[in-house]
């Protein structure tokens, strides 16, 4: 069913909507619990950013919590004011990088094999996270659920009539209610209407602390994955849309210039999210609008029982979805195999990005140097 030009709302878009939930949901849970920010505001703003992005792009252009940002918040249990200050700081930085054309310059300077390496490294990180942290989280019952979900995905991936994520989500809900005994009736009885709070109490000190602690570690990952790798993947899957670096930079900055003033957690775009939505059937912005609507409804009506609602999505099920998202990202490296040098550079960048502290910035710099040196024949792999 089409409501807006180029956007569909059908079973494939609904299936694709869950393709990135394995990344989004655990990070949001973690930052809400660690920082104590208002769950309703965070969920509503996250949902609204998804909906806005779905209509702006008309493709499954994902919106995700900032990963490095979220990891530091969870580890250090930072306050909401520092989070919002850091979000505003990174919004301003990304806006400046966009209007000064620095992002466009980076997209020309950084070769495609380095971008593929970034995607490869992110895919490795997500696959390890899926297997080590998610699939193994519920013991034998969880392994059984993951096994059934995995087989379902293998059989139905690419099936437009029976998109796999819908069956996997249904399996997860059945598992939660009948195996884990999640009190669904209690959740439904706890409906309460909530609105985001306009509460910009962060000050200059919070912005500077957020800049140093949160924004600066996030920028290399954002430039590499949220901007350059996302642009590449969007144009791989949707070449007719001709998505530009500048447009992605503007929407990235816009989200983070809005979020802090309404209690929203800082957000970005991401190549992994596009891969997840696409893998599970999405082909338009409908999947993003659907996913955003789900978060919006939870924030508006179920924020008070958020910790109970999220148990409906068991980690082993999320792990299987996340694993297939990672496989799609890893497989993109295949288009560098025609050149020995570029393939080796992509693998090296991926291994560096996926395994070292500040690996994305180190991987990008190392990959650029190796690429241009190899082109001048100062070095040559396998020569």
Residue frames relative to the residue before (quaternion, step in Angstrom):
aa qw qx qy qz dx dy dz
X 1.0000 0.0000 0.0000 0.0000 0.00 0.00 0.00
X 0.1822 -0.7790 0.5937 0.0861 3.59 -0.86 1.01
X 0.1250 -0.7769 0.6136 0.0659 3.56 -0.90 0.95
X 0.7660 0.1515 -0.0789 0.6197 3.56 1.01 -0.86
X 0.6436 -0.5559 0.3620 0.3817 3.53 -1.10 0.72
X 0.8452 0.1621 -0.1427 0.4889 3.55 -0.82 1.05
X 0.6920 0.4255 -0.2818 0.5106 3.61 1.24 -0.10
X 0.1381 -0.7965 0.5869 0.0465 3.55 -0.85 1.02
X 0.1309 -0.7378 0.6535 0.1067 3.51 -1.29 0.49
X 0.2948 0.7380 -0.5458 0.2657 3.57 -0.05 1.32
X 0.7543 -0.4041 0.2477 0.4543 3.58 -1.27 -0.03
X 0.6371 0.5222 -0.3416 0.4525 3.59 1.08 -0.60
X 0.6398 0.4934 -0.3242 0.4920 3.59 1.05 -0.70
X 0.6298 0.5224 -0.3290 0.4713 3.58 1.06 -0.74
X 0.6415 0.5079 -0.3177 0.4792 3.58 0.99 -0.79
X 0.6809 0.5012 -0.2861 0.4508 3.57 0.88 -0.97
X 0.5617 0.6255 -0.3818 0.3839 3.57 1.14 -0.62
X 0.7152 0.4370 -0.2516 0.4840 3.59 1.11 -0.62
X 0.4541 0.7343 -0.4210 0.2783 3.58 1.29 -0.03
X 0.7575 0.3327 -0.1945 0.5269 3.58 1.20 -0.42
X 0.4173 0.7438 -0.4526 0.2605 3.57 1.25 0.02
X 0.5853 0.5950 -0.3652 0.4124 3.59 1.17 -0.50
X 0.6703 0.4422 -0.2883 0.5215 3.58 1.23 -0.43
X 0.7157 0.5008 -0.2706 0.4047 3.56 0.75 -1.10
X 0.7215 0.5014 -0.2769 0.3890 3.55 0.64 -1.16
X 0.6911 0.4661 -0.3201 0.4503 3.66 0.72 -0.87
X 0.6453 0.5148 -0.3371 0.4526 3.62 0.99 -0.74
X 0.6575 0.4998 -0.3167 0.4665 3.59 0.92 -0.84
X 0.6183 0.5347 -0.3396 0.4654 3.57 0.99 -0.83
X 0.6808 0.5219 -0.2879 0.4257 3.55 0.83 -1.04
X 0.7198 0.4423 -0.2743 0.4594 3.59 0.80 -0.95
X 0.6217 0.5336 -0.3510 0.4533 3.61 1.03 -0.66
X 0.6992 0.4632 -0.2722 0.4717 3.58 0.91 -0.92
X 0.6979 0.4875 -0.2834 0.4416 3.60 0.96 -0.84
X 0.7821 0.3689 -0.1792 0.4691 3.58 0.91 -0.88
X 0.3800 -0.7407 0.4746 0.2860 3.57 1.15 -0.52
X 0.3526 0.7226 -0.5235 0.2820 3.62 1.16 0.37
X 0.6343 -0.5653 0.3733 0.3724 3.55 -1.16 0.63
X 0.4246 -0.7366 0.4667 0.2436 3.59 -0.55 1.18
X 0.6398 0.5420 -0.3329 0.4313 3.57 0.94 -0.85
X 0.6769 0.4910 -0.2937 0.4631 3.59 0.84 -0.97
X 0.6658 0.5140 -0.3051 0.4466 3.57 0.90 -0.96
X 0.6981 0.4733 -0.2749 0.4616 3.60 0.88 -0.91
X 0.6539 0.5127 -0.3174 0.4570 3.59 0.95 -0.86
X 0.6839 0.4721 -0.2969 0.4703 3.60 0.86 -0.91
X 0.6216 0.5296 -0.3469 0.4613 3.59 1.02 -0.73
X 0.6583 0.5046 -0.3028 0.4694 3.58 0.97 -0.83
X 0.6655 0.5072 -0.3044 0.4551 3.58 0.94 -0.88
X 0.6370 0.5164 -0.3356 0.4637 3.60 1.01 -0.74
X 0.6128 0.5355 -0.3402 0.4711 3.59 1.08 -0.70
X 0.6813 0.4959 -0.2910 0.4530 3.57 0.80 -1.03
X 0.6424 0.5289 -0.3135 0.4575 3.58 0.93 -0.93
X 0.6857 0.4892 -0.2811 0.4599 3.57 0.89 -0.96
X 0.6225 0.5546 -0.3432 0.4326 3.58 0.98 -0.79
X 0.7056 0.4455 -0.2622 0.4846 3.59 0.95 -0.85
X 0.6300 0.5440 -0.3435 0.4350 3.61 1.02 -0.71
X 0.7923 0.3416 -0.1617 0.4790 3.59 0.83 -1.01
X 0.2811 -0.7815 0.5139 0.2147 3.61 0.99 -0.71
X 0.6732 0.3710 -0.2859 0.5722 3.58 1.31 0.28
X 0.6097 -0.5592 0.3920 0.4024 3.64 -1.18 0.22
X 0.0795 0.7970 -0.5822 0.1395 3.57 0.54 1.26
X 0.2958 -0.8248 0.4535 0.1627 3.55 -0.06 1.29
X 0.1826 -0.7106 0.6641 0.1439 3.51 -1.38 0.42
X 0.0002 0.8180 -0.5715 0.0658 3.57 -0.73 1.10
X 0.5453 -0.5445 0.4905 0.4069 3.59 -1.22 0.30
X 0.5443 -0.6064 0.4590 0.3540 3.58 -1.07 0.69
X 0.4105 -0.7799 0.4177 0.2209 3.57 -0.47 1.24
X 0.6896 0.4480 -0.2933 0.4877 3.60 0.75 -0.97
X 0.5878 0.5830 -0.3249 0.4572 3.53 1.11 -0.83
X 0.7102 0.4699 -0.2547 0.4583 3.55 0.76 -1.15
X 0.6333 0.5468 -0.3307 0.4365 3.58 0.98 -0.85
X 0.6759 0.4807 -0.2892 0.4779 3.59 0.95 -0.90
X 0.6264 0.5391 -0.3350 0.4525 3.59 0.99 -0.83
X 0.6788 0.4917 -0.2884 0.4629 3.57 0.88 -0.97
X 0.6856 0.4975 -0.2882 0.4465 3.58 0.91 -0.94
X 0.7932 0.3223 -0.1504 0.4943 3.59 0.91 -0.92
X 0.3210 -0.7756 0.4861 0.2431 3.60 1.32 -0.09
X 0.1078 0.8378 -0.5212 0.1215 3.54 0.84 1.06
X 0.5500 -0.6321 0.4429 0.3191 3.56 -1.19 0.58
X 0.6705 -0.5138 0.3652 0.3911 3.52 -1.30 0.38
X 0.6408 0.5476 -0.3367 0.4197 3.60 0.94 -0.82
X 0.6533 0.4895 -0.3117 0.4863 3.59 1.01 -0.77
X 0.6167 0.5412 -0.3370 0.4618 3.58 1.05 -0.76
X 0.7060 0.4554 -0.2713 0.4697 3.59 0.81 -0.99
X 0.6217 0.5307 -0.3355 0.4682 3.57 1.08 -0.69
X 0.6628 0.4955 -0.2955 0.4774 3.56 1.00 -0.85
X 0.6287 0.5400 -0.3309 0.4514 3.57 1.05 -0.75
X 0.6556 0.4942 -0.3072 0.4812 3.57 0.99 -0.86
X 0.6314 0.5439 -0.3309 0.4427 3.59 1.01 -0.82
X 0.7099 0.4402 -0.2823 0.4718 3.58 0.82 -0.90
X 0.5853 0.5583 -0.3714 0.4559 3.60 1.17 -0.49
X 0.6595 0.4979 -0.2973 0.4784 3.57 0.99 -0.87
X 0.6503 0.5211 -0.3159 0.4538 3.58 0.95 -0.91
X 0.6872 0.4743 -0.2956 0.4641 3.58 0.85 -0.91
X 0.6039 0.5427 -0.3537 0.4644 3.59 1.09 -0.65
X 0.6734 0.4901 -0.2933 0.4694 3.60 0.92 -0.90
X 0.6410 0.5155 -0.3271 0.4653 3.60 0.98 -0.79
X 0.6647 0.5058 -0.2985 0.4617 3.56 1.11 -0.68
X 0.7318 0.4394 -0.2584 0.4524 3.61 0.70 -1.06
X 0.6723 0.4709 -0.3025 0.4846 3.62 1.16 -0.49
X 0.4615 -0.7156 0.4068 0.3307 3.60 1.36 0.06
X 0.3515 0.7411 -0.5044 0.2697 3.60 1.21 0.31
X 0.6307 0.5283 -0.3422 0.4539 3.60 1.00 -0.75
X 0.6358 0.5180 -0.3294 0.4679 3.59 0.99 -0.78
X 0.6423 0.5189 -0.3164 0.4670 3.57 1.01 -0.84
X 0.6537 0.5089 -0.3147 0.4633 3.59 0.94 -0.84
X 0.6474 0.5249 -0.3282 0.4445 3.59 1.00 -0.76
X 0.6638 0.4711 -0.3069 0.4932 3.58 1.18 -0.50
X 0.6899 0.5011 -0.2780 0.4423 3.57 1.00 -0.83
X 0.7135 0.4341 -0.2593 0.4850 3.58 0.93 -0.88
X 0.3558 -0.7779 0.4759 0.2044 3.62 -0.48 1.15
X 0.6745 -0.5301 0.3462 0.3797 3.52 -1.25 0.54
X 0.6345 0.5386 -0.3507 0.4294 3.63 0.97 -0.75
X 0.6220 0.5166 -0.3454 0.4764 3.62 1.12 -0.58
X 0.6277 0.5223 -0.3283 0.4748 3.58 1.03 -0.78
X 0.6399 0.5081 -0.3175 0.4812 3.58 1.00 -0.83
X 0.6278 0.5356 -0.3336 0.4559 3.57 1.07 -0.68
X 0.6130 0.5365 -0.3352 0.4733 3.57 1.06 -0.77
X 0.6697 0.4901 -0.2929 0.4749 3.58 0.93 -0.93
X 0.6261 0.5360 -0.3252 0.4636 3.57 1.05 -0.80
X 0.6712 0.4988 -0.2936 0.4631 3.59 0.94 -0.92
X 0.6470 0.5004 -0.3191 0.4786 3.57 0.99 -0.81
X 0.6316 0.5352 -0.3282 0.4548 3.58 1.00 -0.79
X 0.6397 0.5144 -0.3225 0.4714 3.58 0.99 -0.81
X 0.6547 0.5144 -0.3159 0.4549 3.59 0.91 -0.89
X 0.6863 0.4873 -0.2880 0.4567 3.57 0.88 -0.93
X 0.6496 0.5153 -0.3294 0.4515 3.61 0.98 -0.78
X 0.6438 0.5066 -0.3184 0.4770 3.59 1.00 -0.80
X 0.6364 0.5256 -0.3170 0.4672 3.58 0.99 -0.87
X 0.6598 0.5244 -0.3069 0.4421 3.58 0.92 -0.94
X 0.7308 0.4378 -0.2386 0.4663 3.57 0.83 -1.01
X 0.7477 0.4415 -0.2293 0.4399 3.56 0.79 -1.05
X 0.8037 0.3280 -0.1455 0.4748 3.59 0.84 -0.98
X 0.7603 0.4058 -0.2140 0.4599 3.59 0.94 -0.85
X 0.7351 0.4493 -0.2577 0.4374 3.55 0.56 -1.20
X 0.7289 0.4374 -0.2373 0.4703 3.58 1.03 -0.77
X 0.4876 0.7416 -0.3844 0.2539 3.59 1.27 -0.10
X 0.7774 0.3630 -0.1744 0.4832 3.62 1.11 -0.55
X 0.5651 -0.6288 0.3838 0.3715 3.58 1.16 0.46
X 0.8350 -0.2028 0.1420 0.4915 3.56 -1.21 -0.58
X 0.6385 0.5284 -0.3369 0.4468 3.61 0.92 -0.85
X 0.6594 0.5166 -0.2982 0.4575 3.54 1.00 -0.88
X 0.6392 0.5191 -0.3259 0.4645 3.57 1.00 -0.80
X 0.6336 0.5193 -0.3329 0.4670 3.59 1.00 -0.77
X 0.6493 0.5060 -0.3116 0.4747 3.59 0.93 -0.92
X 0.6670 0.5025 -0.3019 0.4598 3.58 0.89 -0.94
X 0.6462 0.5302 -0.3208 0.4454 3.58 1.01 -0.82
X 0.6663 0.4841 -0.2999 0.4815 3.57 0.94 -0.87
X 0.6556 0.5079 -0.3080 0.4662 3.59 0.98 -0.86
X 0.6331 0.5367 -0.3249 0.4534 3.59 1.02 -0.81
X 0.6648 0.4907 -0.3047 0.4738 3.59 0.88 -0.92
X 0.6223 0.5435 -0.3307 0.4560 3.57 1.01 -0.84
X 0.6759 0.4930 -0.2913 0.4640 3.57 0.92 -0.92
X 0.6489 0.5229 -0.3220 0.4493 3.60 0.91 -0.89
X 0.6930 0.4848 -0.2776 0.4557 3.57 0.91 -0.92
X 0.8174 0.3315 -0.1278 0.4536 3.58 0.88 -0.96
X 0.4094 0.7013 -0.4978 0.3045 3.64 1.18 -0.06
X 0.8013 0.2404 -0.2093 0.5063 3.56 -0.81 1.04
X 0.5518 0.6034 -0.4006 0.4135 3.59 1.26 -0.13
X 0.2809 -0.7994 0.5113 0.1434 3.59 -0.47 1.21
X 0.6372 0.5272 -0.3299 0.4553 3.59 1.19 -0.46
X 0.7883 0.1214 -0.0460 0.6014 3.57 1.00 -0.86
X 0.1074 -0.8269 0.5492 0.0550 3.63 0.31 1.19
X 0.5318 -0.7249 0.3461 0.2682 3.58 -0.74 1.09
X 0.6310 0.5788 -0.3702 0.3602 3.62 0.89 -0.80
X 0.6040 0.5691 -0.3688 0.4188 3.60 1.06 -0.64
X 0.6774 0.4727 -0.2876 0.4847 3.58 0.97 -0.86
X 0.6390 0.5262 -0.3283 0.4550 3.58 1.03 -0.78
X 0.6472 0.5041 -0.3118 0.4793 3.60 0.97 -0.85
X 0.6390 0.5218 -0.3246 0.4627 3.59 0.98 -0.85
X 0.6234 0.5294 -0.3296 0.4718 3.59 1.02 -0.79
X 0.6663 0.5174 -0.2987 0.4462 3.56 0.95 -0.91
X 0.6562 0.5046 -0.3106 0.4672 3.58 0.97 -0.83
X 0.6376 0.5152 -0.3192 0.4755 3.60 0.98 -0.86
X 0.6395 0.5279 -0.3093 0.4655 3.57 0.98 -0.90
X 0.6785 0.5076 -0.2966 0.4405 3.58 0.89 -0.96
X 0.7233 0.4564 -0.2535 0.4521 3.57 0.86 -0.95
X 0.8050 0.3318 -0.1519 0.4677 3.59 0.81 -1.03
X 0.7144 0.3912 -0.2574 0.5199 3.62 1.15 -0.48
X 0.7720 0.3181 -0.1694 0.5236 3.58 0.88 -0.97
X 0.3333 -0.7958 0.4544 0.2217 3.58 1.35 -0.10
X 0.1376 0.7809 -0.5843 0.1725 3.56 0.78 1.07
X 0.3889 -0.7552 0.4742 0.2314 3.65 -0.67 1.02
X 0.1801 -0.8262 0.5264 0.0888 3.59 0.23 1.26
X 0.6401 0.5415 -0.3330 0.4315 3.60 1.00 -0.79
X 0.6345 0.5272 -0.3258 0.4618 3.57 1.08 -0.73
X 0.6262 0.5392 -0.3278 0.4580 3.55 1.04 -0.80
X 0.6835 0.4911 -0.2846 0.4590 3.57 0.89 -0.94
X 0.6678 0.5003 -0.2983 0.4633 3.58 1.12 -0.63
X 0.6860 0.5019 -0.2728 0.4507 3.59 1.26 -0.30
X 0.2896 0.7778 -0.5084 0.2297 3.57 1.21 0.46
X 0.1199 0.7666 -0.6207 0.1122 3.55 -0.92 1.00
X 0.4081 -0.7319 0.4917 0.2366 3.58 -0.80 1.00
X 0.0193 -0.7952 0.6051 -0.0338 3.55 -0.92 1.02
X 0.1607 -0.7557 0.6235 0.1197 3.56 -1.26 0.45
X 0.5637 -0.5815 0.4380 0.3901 3.61 -1.12 0.47
X 0.3908 -0.7298 0.5221 0.2053 3.55 -1.12 0.70
X 0.2949 -0.7172 0.6021 0.1902 3.57 -0.83 1.00
X 0.2142 0.8103 -0.4883 0.2429 3.53 -0.08 1.31
X 0.1067 0.8449 -0.5167 0.0881 3.62 0.64 1.09
X 0.1332 0.8339 -0.5216 0.1219 3.57 0.52 1.18
X 0.4774 0.6495 -0.4678 0.3624 3.59 1.21 0.04
X 0.2409 -0.7904 0.5531 0.1061 3.58 -1.07 0.76
X 0.7700 -0.3519 0.2450 0.4724 3.57 -1.29 -0.13
X 0.6366 0.5276 -0.3310 0.4546 3.60 0.99 -0.79
X 0.6382 0.5158 -0.3245 0.4705 3.60 1.04 -0.77
X 0.6398 0.5203 -0.3255 0.4625 3.58 1.00 -0.82
X 0.6777 0.4813 -0.2996 0.4683 3.60 0.90 -0.88
X 0.6423 0.5035 -0.3272 0.4763 3.60 1.00 -0.78
X 0.6583 0.5045 -0.3037 0.4688 3.58 0.97 -0.84
X 0.6109 0.5529 -0.3415 0.4522 3.56 1.08 -0.74
X 0.7306 0.4402 -0.2424 0.4622 3.57 0.77 -1.07
X 0.7474 0.4278 -0.2299 0.4533 3.58 0.79 -1.04
X 0.8247 0.2797 -0.0950 0.4822 3.57 0.89 -0.97
X 0.7303 0.4671 -0.2717 0.4179 3.58 0.69 -1.07
X 0.6781 0.5165 -0.3153 0.4172 3.61 0.79 -0.95
X 0.6714 0.4623 -0.3248 0.4795 3.67 0.91 -0.71
X 0.6588 0.5377 -0.3047 0.4290 3.60 1.15 -0.61
X 0.5883 0.6495 -0.3689 0.3099 3.60 0.99 -0.83
X 0.6706 0.4865 -0.3458 0.4404 3.68 0.76 -0.81
X 0.6474 0.5003 -0.3183 0.4787 3.59 1.00 -0.80
X 0.6594 0.5172 -0.3152 0.4453 3.58 0.96 -0.82
X 0.6642 0.4856 -0.3129 0.4745 3.59 0.90 -0.87
X 0.7095 0.4769 -0.2711 0.4424 3.57 0.87 -0.94
X 0.8064 0.2789 -0.1360 0.5035 3.58 0.71 -1.07
X 0.7250 0.4647 -0.2725 0.4292 3.60 0.71 -1.05
X 0.7587 0.3418 -0.1915 0.5204 3.60 1.06 -0.68
X 0.7984 0.3465 -0.2006 0.4497 3.60 0.29 -1.25
X 0.7048 0.4420 -0.2817 0.4781 3.60 0.79 -0.95
X 0.6245 0.5324 -0.3393 0.4598 3.58 1.09 -0.67
X 0.6370 0.5143 -0.3281 0.4712 3.59 0.96 -0.83
X 0.6597 0.5160 -0.3153 0.4462 3.59 0.90 -0.91
X 0.6989 0.4653 -0.2823 0.4640 3.58 0.85 -0.92
X 0.6155 0.5403 -0.3477 0.4565 3.59 1.02 -0.75
X 0.7067 0.4378 -0.2633 0.4895 3.58 0.98 -0.80
X 0.5568 0.5663 -0.3905 0.4656 3.61 1.23 -0.36
X 0.7683 0.3843 -0.1829 0.4780 3.56 0.78 -1.09
X 0.8053 0.1558 -0.0492 0.5699 3.60 1.06 -0.76
X 0.0487 -0.8630 0.5021 0.0289 3.62 0.64 1.09
X 0.6220 0.5636 -0.3453 0.4199 3.60 1.09 -0.60
X 0.6210 0.5663 -0.3408 0.4215 3.61 1.18 -0.46
X 0.1559 -0.8327 0.5150 0.1306 3.59 1.21 -0.56
X 0.0560 0.8232 -0.5560 0.1009 3.56 0.77 1.12
X 0.2506 -0.8001 0.5318 0.1196 3.60 -0.77 1.01
X 0.6237 -0.5224 0.4354 0.3854 3.54 -1.29 0.44
X 0.6482 0.5478 -0.3124 0.4269 3.55 0.97 -0.92
X 0.6607 0.5077 -0.3118 0.4566 3.59 0.93 -0.87
X 0.6548 0.4993 -0.3151 0.4718 3.59 0.94 -0.85
X 0.6417 0.5259 -0.3230 0.4554 3.58 1.00 -0.81
X 0.6581 0.5126 -0.3110 0.4554 3.58 0.99 -0.83
X 0.7029 0.4458 -0.2986 0.4670 3.61 0.81 -0.87
X 0.5744 0.5593 -0.3711 0.4685 3.59 1.13 -0.61
X 0.7056 0.4550 -0.2744 0.4688 3.59 0.77 -1.02
X 0.6261 0.5568 -0.3426 0.4249 3.60 0.96 -0.85
X 0.6433 0.5311 -0.3310 0.4412 3.59 0.89 -0.91
X 0.7563 0.4037 -0.2150 0.4677 3.56 0.90 -0.95
X 0.5817 0.5120 -0.3922 0.4956 3.56 1.28 0.09
X 0.6716 0.4614 -0.2811 0.5070 3.58 1.29 -0.33
X 0.6441 0.6016 -0.3267 0.3413 3.59 0.77 -1.11
X 0.7010 0.5079 -0.3253 0.3805 3.64 0.62 -1.00
X 0.6881 0.5121 -0.2918 0.4233 3.60 1.03 -0.73
X 0.7494 0.3260 -0.2040 0.5389 3.59 1.27 -0.19
X 0.6173 -0.5954 0.3355 0.3897 3.59 1.20 0.47
X 0.4463 0.6928 -0.4585 0.3325 3.58 1.16 0.48
X 0.4546 -0.6614 0.5140 0.3029 3.58 -1.05 0.72
X 0.5795 -0.6109 0.4030 0.3587 3.63 -0.98 0.78
X 0.1352 -0.8170 0.5605 0.0114 3.55 -0.96 0.94
X 0.1328 -0.7715 0.6186 0.0676 3.54 -1.32 0.39
X 0.4718 -0.5706 0.5444 0.3942 3.52 -1.33 -0.18
X 0.0607 -0.8265 0.5586 0.0323 3.62 -1.19 0.13
X 0.4986 -0.6647 0.4659 0.3043 3.56 -0.97 0.85
X 0.6072 0.5630 -0.3562 0.4329 3.59 1.09 -0.64
X 0.6458 0.5282 -0.3170 0.4511 3.55 1.04 -0.78
X 0.6335 0.5064 -0.3299 0.4831 3.58 0.98 -0.84
X 0.6445 0.5296 -0.3207 0.4488 3.58 0.93 -0.90
X 0.6675 0.5093 -0.3039 0.4502 3.58 0.94 -0.86
X 0.6646 0.4944 -0.3024 0.4717 3.57 0.87 -0.93
X 0.6836 0.4939 -0.2861 0.4549 3.57 0.88 -0.96
X 0.6353 0.5548 -0.3266 0.4264 3.59 0.93 -0.91
X 0.7712 0.3550 -0.1829 0.4958 3.58 0.94 -0.86
X 0.7906 -0.4262 0.1387 0.4172 3.56 1.14 0.65
X 0.5521 0.6385 -0.4057 0.3506 3.63 1.15 -0.36
X 0.0440 -0.7948 0.6050 0.0152 3.55 -1.09 0.80
X 0.7497 0.2747 -0.1889 0.5716 3.62 1.27 -0.05
X 0.6859 -0.4725 0.3566 0.4232 3.54 -1.33 -0.06
X 0.4299 0.7246 -0.4494 0.2970 3.57 1.26 -0.10
X 0.6419 0.5370 -0.3358 0.4322 3.59 0.98 -0.78
X 0.6496 0.5079 -0.3124 0.4716 3.58 1.05 -0.79
X 0.6402 0.5162 -0.3206 0.4700 3.58 1.01 -0.83
X 0.6461 0.5171 -0.3204 0.4610 3.60 0.97 -0.82
X 0.6688 0.4923 -0.3022 0.4680 3.58 0.86 -0.96
X 0.6507 0.5154 -0.3153 0.4599 3.57 0.96 -0.86
X 0.6400 0.5303 -0.3215 0.4537 3.57 1.03 -0.78
X 0.6162 0.5405 -0.3423 0.4593 3.59 1.08 -0.72
X 0.6762 0.4680 -0.2900 0.4896 3.60 0.90 -0.91
X 0.6255 0.5442 -0.3344 0.4482 3.59 1.04 -0.76
X 0.6671 0.4960 -0.2968 0.4700 3.60 0.93 -0.89
X 0.6372 0.5138 -0.3314 0.4692 3.58 0.98 -0.84
X 0.6835 0.4939 -0.2876 0.4541 3.58 0.93 -0.91
X 0.6844 0.4990 -0.2860 0.4481 3.57 0.97 -0.84
X 0.8382 0.2398 -0.0692 0.4848 3.58 0.92 -0.93
X 0.8098 0.2983 -0.1277 0.4887 3.62 1.03 -0.66
X 0.3110 0.7805 -0.5012 0.2073 3.61 1.18 0.29
X 0.6324 0.5632 -0.3305 0.4167 3.58 1.07 -0.70
X 0.7600 0.2511 -0.1576 0.5784 3.58 1.17 -0.51
X 0.1427 0.8437 -0.5043 0.1158 3.56 1.17 0.67
X 0.6688 0.5144 -0.3078 0.4397 3.58 0.93 -0.88
X 0.6541 0.4729 -0.3153 0.4990 3.60 1.17 -0.47
X 0.6268 0.5566 -0.3339 0.4310 3.60 1.01 -0.83
X 0.6875 0.5064 -0.3008 0.4247 3.57 0.87 -0.93
X 0.5723 0.5978 -0.3852 0.4083 3.60 1.18 -0.39
X 0.5154 0.6269 -0.4159 0.4103 3.59 1.28 -0.23
X 0.7159 0.3676 -0.2225 0.5503 3.58 1.23 -0.50
X 0.1724 -0.8358 0.5115 0.1002 3.63 0.20 1.22
X 0.6129 -0.6118 0.3722 0.3340 3.56 -1.05 0.81
X 0.6313 0.5254 -0.3776 0.4276 3.69 0.86 -0.67
X 0.6356 0.5132 -0.3222 0.4784 3.59 1.06 -0.75
X 0.6518 0.5015 -0.3111 0.4763 3.60 0.94 -0.89
X 0.6231 0.5631 -0.3311 0.4301 3.56 1.08 -0.74
X 0.6462 0.5076 -0.3219 0.4702 3.59 0.98 -0.78
X 0.6443 0.5070 -0.3178 0.4762 3.59 0.94 -0.86
X 0.6665 0.5013 -0.2972 0.4649 3.58 0.93 -0.92
X 0.6273 0.5464 -0.3408 0.4381 3.60 1.01 -0.76
X 0.6841 0.4680 -0.2980 0.4735 3.61 0.89 -0.83
X 0.5760 0.5489 -0.3683 0.4809 3.58 1.16 -0.53
X 0.6752 0.4980 -0.2931 0.4585 3.59 0.93 -0.90
X 0.6264 0.5398 -0.3404 0.4477 3.60 1.01 -0.76
X 0.6281 0.5288 -0.3343 0.4627 3.59 1.00 -0.79
X 0.6634 0.4979 -0.3067 0.4668 3.59 0.95 -0.85
X 0.6620 0.5138 -0.3087 0.4499 3.59 0.88 -0.93
X 0.6728 0.5321 -0.3020 0.4159 3.58 0.94 -0.89
X 0.5478 0.6361 -0.3979 0.3700 3.61 1.18 -0.39
X 0.5501 0.6313 -0.3936 0.3794 3.58 1.19 -0.41
X 0.5038 0.6926 -0.4106 0.3130 3.59 1.22 -0.40
X 0.6755 0.5077 -0.3320 0.4192 3.62 1.01 -0.58
X 0.5981 0.5144 -0.3903 0.4747 3.60 1.26 0.28
X 0.5033 0.7073 -0.4006 0.2933 3.60 1.25 -0.22
X 0.5617 0.6036 -0.4007 0.3996 3.62 1.19 -0.25
X 0.7365 0.2827 -0.1876 0.5852 3.59 1.27 -0.31
X 0.4478 -0.7058 0.4823 0.2622 3.57 -0.64 1.12
X 0.6676 0.5132 -0.3062 0.4441 3.58 0.87 -0.98
X 0.7053 0.4723 -0.2792 0.4489 3.58 0.80 -1.01
X 0.6226 0.5313 -0.3450 0.4594 3.59 1.05 -0.68
X 0.6707 0.4883 -0.3012 0.4701 3.59 0.89 -0.91
X 0.6314 0.5217 -0.3339 0.4666 3.60 0.98 -0.79
X 0.6535 0.5172 -0.3171 0.4527 3.60 0.91 -0.90
X 0.6565 0.5032 -0.3097 0.4689 3.59 0.94 -0.87
X 0.6626 0.5075 -0.3078 0.4567 3.59 0.91 -0.91
X 0.6435 0.5123 -0.3198 0.4703 3.57 0.94 -0.88
X 0.6617 0.5214 -0.3019 0.4462 3.57 0.94 -0.90
X 0.6706 0.4951 -0.2968 0.4660 3.56 0.93 -0.89
X 0.6447 0.5033 -0.3150 0.4815 3.58 1.04 -0.79
X 0.6828 0.5019 -0.2890 0.4454 3.58 0.83 -1.03
X 0.7440 0.4500 -0.2220 0.4413 3.55 0.96 -0.89
X 0.7910 0.3636 -0.1607 0.4651 3.59 1.17 -0.37
X 0.7371 0.4210 -0.2404 0.4708 3.62 1.10 -0.51
X 0.5504 -0.5428 0.4927 0.3996 3.59 -1.21 0.39
X 0.8169 0.0677 -0.1200 0.5601 3.58 -0.90 0.97
X 0.2000 0.8475 -0.4719 0.1382 3.53 1.21 0.64
X 0.6255 0.5549 -0.3603 0.4136 3.60 1.04 -0.63
X 0.6874 0.4517 -0.2996 0.4834 3.59 0.88 -0.85
X 0.6368 0.5110 -0.3332 0.4715 3.61 1.01 -0.76
X 0.6645 0.5147 -0.2997 0.4512 3.58 0.93 -0.90
X 0.6477 0.5138 -0.3229 0.4606 3.59 0.95 -0.84
X 0.6768 0.4872 -0.2992 0.4637 3.60 0.85 -0.96
X 0.6696 0.4939 -0.3029 0.4646 3.60 0.88 -0.94
X 0.6651 0.5180 -0.3042 0.4435 3.57 0.94 -0.87
X 0.6405 0.5166 -0.3248 0.4663 3.59 0.98 -0.84
X 0.6635 0.5093 -0.3059 0.4548 3.57 0.88 -0.94
X 0.6774 0.4893 -0.2951 0.4634 3.58 0.86 -0.94
X 0.6483 0.5345 -0.3257 0.4335 3.59 0.95 -0.85
X 0.7392 0.4168 -0.2526 0.4648 3.59 0.73 -1.02
X 0.6051 0.5295 -0.3579 0.4748 3.59 1.11 -0.54
X 0.6638 0.4986 -0.3091 0.4639 3.58 0.96 -0.81
X 0.6302 0.5328 -0.3345 0.4551 3.60 1.08 -0.65
X 0.6988 0.4271 -0.2636 0.5097 3.57 1.13 -0.62
X 0.4374 -0.7455 0.4032 0.3005 3.52 1.45 0.14
X 0.3107 0.7046 -0.5614 0.3030 3.55 1.07 0.76
X 0.7670 0.0762 -0.0594 0.6344 3.53 1.20 -0.63
X 0.0093 0.7844 -0.6200 -0.0113 3.53 -1.24 0.32
X 0.3421 -0.7577 0.5180 0.2015 3.57 -0.57 1.13
X 0.8455 0.1600 -0.1310 0.4924 3.54 -0.80 0.98
X 0.5011 0.6481 -0.4385 0.3696 3.63 1.23 0.22
